[in-house]
Amino acid sequence: MPALGPPDTARWAAHCGLPLPADRHDVVAATARHIHSVVSVLRELDFGDVPPAAAYRADGAHQEEEPLHAAL
């Protein structure tokens, strides 16, 4: 994907209904480029056998042998 410049950023923001003041174009373009670089790295990761986030519980209960139940 080509680099997203300030004019492109302003055009896409306006297209989404978020017109940007001219003094924000550079900052928003830099932020969009940074987010794109982070997402590009994440796409290269191999998560293998990592369960989806819906199966994770911070209290460690996901490590027990009981079946997972969907929240309704």
Phi, psi and omega per residue, in radians:
M1 nan 2.285 3.120
P2 -1.145 2.730 -3.136
A3 -1.054 2.438 3.135
L4 -1.547 1.961 -3.129
G5 -1.610 2.969 3.141
P6 -0.960 -0.735 3.116
P7 -1.122 -0.672 3.114
D8 -1.124 -0.740 3.132
T9 -1.034 -0.800 -3.140
A10 -1.098 -0.720 -3.132
R11 -1.136 -0.801 -3.139
W12 -1.160 -0.681 3.112
A13 -1.099 -0.785 3.121
A14 -1.107 -0.679 3.118
H15 -1.060 -0.576 3.140
C16 -1.537 0.059 3.132
G17 1.468 0.345 -3.141
L18 -2.134 1.271 -3.122
P19 -1.074 2.344 -3.122
L20 -1.797 2.412 2.989
P21 -1.120 2.600 -3.073
A22 -0.971 -0.584 -3.105
D23 -1.293 -0.096 3.138
R24 -1.786 -0.197 -3.067
H25 -0.977 -0.843 -3.098
D26 -1.110 -0.783 -3.096
V27 -1.151 -0.761 -3.124
V28 -1.184 -0.658 3.095
A29 -1.110 -0.755 3.121
A30 -1.106 -0.711 3.120
T31 -1.140 -0.754 3.126
A32 -1.093 -0.719 3.099
R33 -1.102 -0.709 3.130
H34 -1.124 -0.809 3.124
I35 -1.045 -0.747 3.125
H36 -1.078 -0.699 3.137
S37 -1.170 -0.652 3.111
V38 -1.179 -0.799 3.141
V39 -1.103 -0.643 3.109
S40 -1.053 -0.721 3.112
V41 -1.168 -0.746 -3.141
L42 -1.077 -0.625 -3.138
R43 -1.150 -0.402 -3.126
E44 -1.482 -0.223 -3.094
L45 -1.278 2.501 3.072
D46 -1.775 1.905 -3.106
F47 -1.508 -0.148 3.027
G48 0.812 -2.004 -3.059
D49 -1.638 0.288 3.138
V50 -1.231 2.191 -3.129
P51 -1.225 2.757 3.102
P52 -1.109 2.750 -3.088
A53 -0.997 -0.527 -3.132
A54 -1.128 -0.351 -3.127
A55 -1.633 -0.075 -3.083
Y56 -1.592 2.413 3.045
R57 -2.260 2.238 -3.077
A58 -1.107 -0.410 -3.119
D59 -1.428 0.044 3.099
G60 1.510 -0.031 -3.108
A61 -1.100 -0.378 3.128
H62 -1.153 -0.275 -3.122
Q63 -1.542 -0.161 3.139
E64 -1.386 2.960 -3.056
E65 -1.537 0.090 -3.136
E66 -1.421 2.596 -3.096
P67 -1.217 2.673 3.094
L68 -1.439 2.476 3.109
H69 -2.083 2.336 3.123
A70 -1.241 2.460 3.073
A71 -1.355 2.397 3.129
L72 -1.900 nan nan
